[in-house]
Amino acid sequence: MKTELIKFINEHFHELWMDINVRFELGEPYQNGSEERINQVNYRVNSIFDFIFNKDEEIYLFIKDPQIENDIMFGNTTPNYLYELLNDFDLEEDKYIEYDEDYDEAGNTIQITREFLVKILYSRVRYIPYREILSGIANYEQGREPSIVQSIYFVSISKGIVFYMYDDRGCIAYSNSKEKLKPLYTKNNEWIVNYWREYIDSIFKEV
């Protein structure tokens, strides 16, 4: 299970990223902390998720856990909530290393290495409490409970699609094929992040 997923990510989604993607706005224009914002976030992200994945589809959850014990900014009051939701599943563990670049005081390029504990789950969509997971992600930066701090990627190898909700602001669907994301791009076009619209439109204009 783990080997197949890691191989797929390394071959198609280097650094869990792909140039072919659609980025959606979830929370705007509602104010942080408002019920209107949370309600819209949950409605939109579940609509997008349900359009991408069907209930009988087999997918992976690729969980990057930063192992934050004391989150000063948001309190991280429910750090184990995700694993309570996934208590009935067998999760495989591994280490995941990300490489990035920055600059030192002299302007020289330096390489930054970040190591994460990774947990991997494989199951049919219908058995995964994805609505609770997505709601927990939305709650985190809103200071609500229960919240989820871990980064969670939903991966369908058969479809070649990776779905990632980064917080209440938005979510991204990546693919190794324009054709696979075109229906999603068309259906939820009005939710595309305006800042990225020109780029995203350019991806699909000839599909």
C-alpha positions as CSV (number, residue, x, y, z in Angstrom):
1,M,0.0,0.0,0.0
2,K,2.6,2.6,1.1
3,T,5.1,1.6,-1.7
4,E,2.5,2.1,-4.4
5,L,1.4,5.5,-3.2
6,I,4.9,6.8,-2.7
7,K,5.9,5.6,-6.2
8,F,2.9,7.4,-7.7
9,I,3.6,10.6,-5.9
10,N,7.3,10.6,-6.8
11,E,6.5,9.9,-10.5
12,H,3.6,12.4,-11.0
13,F,3.3,14.8,-8.1
14,H,6.8,16.0,-7.1
15,E,6.6,17.8,-3.8
16,L,2.9,17.0,-3.8
17,W,2.3,19.6,-6.6
18,M,1.3,19.6,-10.2
19,D,1.1,22.5,-12.7
20,I,-2.3,21.1,-13.9
21,N,-4.6,22.2,-11.1
22,V,-7.7,24.1,-10.1
23,R,-7.7,26.2,-7.0
24,F,-11.1,27.1,-5.4
25,E,-12.1,29.9,-3.0
26,L,-14.0,28.6,0.0
27,G,-14.4,31.3,2.6
28,E,-14.7,34.7,1.0
29,P,-16.4,37.1,1.2
30,Y,-17.5,36.2,4.7
31,Q,-15.6,37.4,7.8
32,N,-13.3,35.2,9.7
33,G,-15.1,33.4,12.6
34,S,-18.6,34.0,11.2
35,E,-21.1,31.2,10.9
36,E,-21.7,32.3,7.3
37,R,-18.1,31.7,6.4
38,I,-18.0,28.2,8.0
39,N,-21.3,27.2,6.4
40,Q,-20.1,28.3,3.0
41,V,-16.7,26.5,3.4
42,N,-18.3,23.2,4.4
43,Y,-20.8,23.4,1.6
44,R,-18.3,24.2,-1.1
45,V,-15.6,21.8,-0.1
46,N,-18.0,18.9,0.3
47,S,-19.6,19.7,-3.1
48,I,-16.1,19.7,-4.7
49,F,-15.0,16.5,-2.9
50,D,-18.2,14.6,-3.8
51,F,-17.9,15.6,-7.5
52,I,-14.3,14.3,-7.6
53,F,-14.7,11.1,-5.7
54,N,-17.5,8.6,-5.7
55,K,-18.5,6.7,-2.6
56,D,-17.3,3.3,-3.9
57,E,-13.9,4.6,-5.1
58,E,-10.7,3.4,-3.4
59,I,-8.4,6.3,-2.4
60,Y,-5.4,7.0,-0.2
61,L,-5.1,9.5,2.6
62,F,-1.5,10.9,2.7
63,I,-1.2,12.6,6.1
64,K,1.7,14.9,6.8
65,D,1.9,15.4,10.6
66,P,4.1,18.3,11.7
67,Q,4.2,16.9,15.2
68,I,3.3,20.3,16.8
69,E,3.0,19.9,20.5
70,N,2.4,23.6,21.4
71,D,0.8,25.6,18.7
72,I,1.1,29.2,19.9
73,M,-1.0,30.8,17.3
74,F,-4.1,28.7,17.4
75,G,-3.7,26.6,20.5
76,N,-3.8,23.2,18.7
77,T,-6.4,22.2,21.3
78,T,-7.4,18.9,19.6
79,P,-4.1,17.5,18.1
80,N,-5.4,13.9,18.2
81,Y,-8.8,14.5,16.7
82,L,-7.8,13.3,13.3
83,Y,-6.5,10.0,14.7
84,E,-9.7,9.6,16.8
85,L,-11.7,9.8,13.6
86,L,-9.4,7.2,12.0
87,N,-9.2,4.9,15.0
88,D,-10.7,2.0,13.1
89,F,-8.1,2.1,10.3
90,D,-4.7,0.6,10.1
91,L,-2.3,3.4,9.2
92,E,1.1,2.8,7.8
93,E,3.9,5.2,8.8
94,D,6.9,6.6,7.1
95,K,9.1,9.7,7.0
96,Y,8.6,12.3,4.3
97,I,11.3,14.9,3.4
98,E,10.6,18.2,1.6
99,Y,13.3,20.3,0.1
100,D,12.9,24.1,-0.4
101,E,15.2,27.1,-1.0
102,D,15.7,30.3,0.8
103,Y,18.4,33.0,1.1
104,D,20.8,33.8,3.9
105,E,21.8,37.4,5.0
106,A,24.5,37.5,2.3
107,G,22.0,36.7,-0.4
108,N,23.3,33.2,-1.0
109,T,20.9,30.4,-1.8
110,I,20.4,27.9,1.0
111,Q,18.6,24.6,1.0
112,I,16.0,24.0,3.6
113,T,15.0,20.4,4.6
114,R,11.8,19.7,6.4
115,E,11.0,16.2,7.7
116,F,7.5,15.1,8.4
117,L,6.0,12.0,10.0
118,V,3.7,10.5,7.3
119,K,0.7,8.3,7.9
120,I,-1.0,6.5,5.0
121,L,-4.5,5.0,4.8
122,Y,-6.2,3.1,2.0
123,S,-9.9,2.6,1.9
124,R,-13.1,3.1,0.0
125,V,-14.5,6.7,0.2
126,R,-17.7,5.6,1.9
127,Y,-15.8,4.4,5.0
128,I,-13.7,7.5,5.5
129,P,-15.2,10.2,7.7
130,Y,-14.1,12.8,5.1
131,R,-16.8,15.3,6.0
132,E,-15.6,15.5,9.6
133,I,-12.0,15.7,8.4
134,L,-12.8,18.6,6.0
135,S,-14.8,20.4,8.7
136,G,-11.9,19.9,11.2
137,I,-9.5,21.5,8.6
138,A,-11.9,24.4,8.2
139,N,-12.1,24.9,12.0
140,Y,-8.4,25.2,12.6
141,E,-7.6,28.8,11.5
142,Q,-11.0,29.9,12.8
143,G,-10.1,28.9,16.3
144,R,-13.0,26.4,16.5
145,E,-13.1,22.9,17.9
146,P,-12.6,20.2,17.0
147,S,-9.8,21.1,14.6
148,I,-7.2,19.4,12.5
149,V,-3.7,20.7,12.1
150,Q,-2.3,17.9,9.9
151,S,-2.0,18.3,6.1
152,I,-4.1,15.7,4.4
153,Y,-4.0,14.8,0.7
154,F,-6.7,12.6,-0.8
155,V,-5.2,10.6,-3.6
156,S,-6.9,8.6,-6.4
157,I,-4.3,6.7,-8.3
158,S,-6.9,5.3,-10.8
159,K,-8.0,8.9,-11.6
160,G,-4.6,10.5,-11.3
161,I,-6.1,13.2,-9.0
162,V,-4.8,14.6,-5.7
163,F,-7.2,16.8,-3.6
164,Y,-5.9,19.1,-0.9
165,M,-7.8,21.5,1.4
166,Y,-5.2,23.8,3.0
167,D,-7.6,25.6,5.3
168,D,-10.8,27.6,5.4
169,R,-9.6,29.8,2.6
170,G,-9.4,27.3,-0.2
171,C,-8.6,23.9,-1.7
172,I,-6.8,22.6,-4.8
173,A,-7.3,19.6,-7.1
174,Y,-4.2,18.5,-9.0
175,S,-4.0,16.0,-11.8
176,N,-1.5,14.6,-14.4
177,S,-4.1,15.2,-17.1
178,K,-6.1,18.3,-18.1
179,E,-9.0,16.2,-19.3
180,K,-9.5,14.7,-15.8
181,L,-10.0,18.1,-14.2
182,K,-11.9,19.8,-17.0
183,P,-15.4,18.7,-15.7
184,L,-14.6,20.1,-12.2
185,Y,-13.2,23.3,-13.7
186,T,-16.5,23.7,-15.7
187,K,-18.9,22.8,-12.9
188,N,-17.5,25.0,-10.2
189,N,-16.0,27.7,-12.3
190,E,-17.5,30.6,-10.3
191,W,-15.6,29.4,-7.2
192,I,-12.1,29.6,-8.8
193,V,-9.8,31.9,-6.9
194,N,-9.7,35.2,-8.8
195,Y,-6.0,35.7,-8.3
196,W,-5.3,32.4,-10.1
197,R,-8.1,32.6,-12.6
198,E,-6.0,33.7,-15.6
199,Y,-3.5,30.9,-15.1
200,I,-6.2,28.3,-14.5
201,D,-8.2,29.4,-17.5
202,S,-5.1,29.1,-19.7
203,I,-4.7,25.4,-18.6
204,F,-8.2,24.4,-19.9
205,K,-8.8,26.8,-22.8
206,E,-7.8,24.2,-25.4
207,V,-9.3,21.1,-23.7
